[in-house]
């Protein structure tokens, strides 16, 4: 019975870790994409 509780806790930790990782990657991607867009605009000014 104790093993089942540990398994449930491990599943919750795994889901939490996955969510944190995904949110972190999305934030990083947004930061990098906006940064890259601003750099491209500086290099290629619109006419």
C-alpha positions in Angstrom: 0.0 0.0 0.0 2.9 2.4 0.8 4.4 1.7 -2.6 1.2 2.9 -4.3 1.4 6.2 -2.4 5.0 6.6 -3.5 4.0 5.9 -7.1 1.3 8.6 -6.9 3.7 11.1 -5.5 6.3 10.2 -8.2 3.6 10.8 -10.9 2.7 14.2 -9.4 6.4 15.2 -9.3 6.8 14.1 -12.9 3.8 16.1 -14.1 5.0 19.1 -12.1 8.5 18.9 -13.5 7.1 18.5 -17.1 4.9 21.6 -16.7 7.7 23.7 -15.2 10.0 22.6 -18.1 7.4 23.4 -20.8 6.5 26.8 -19.3 10.3 27.6 -19.1 10.8 26.6 -22.7 7.9 28.6 -23.9 9.1 31.7 -22.0 12.6 31.2 -23.4 11.3 30.8 -26.9 9.2 33.9 -26.7 12.2 35.9 -25.3 14.5 34.6 -28.1 12.0 35.1 -30.9 11.2 38.7 -29.9 14.9 39.4 -29.4 15.7 37.9 -32.8 12.9 40.0 -34.4 14.3 43.2 -33.0 17.8 42.4 -34.1 16.6 41.6 -37.7 14.6 44.9 -37.7 17.8 46.8 -36.7 19.8 45.0 -39.5 17.2 45.4 -42.1 15.4 48.7 -41.5 12.0 49.0 -43.2 11.8 51.4 -46.1 
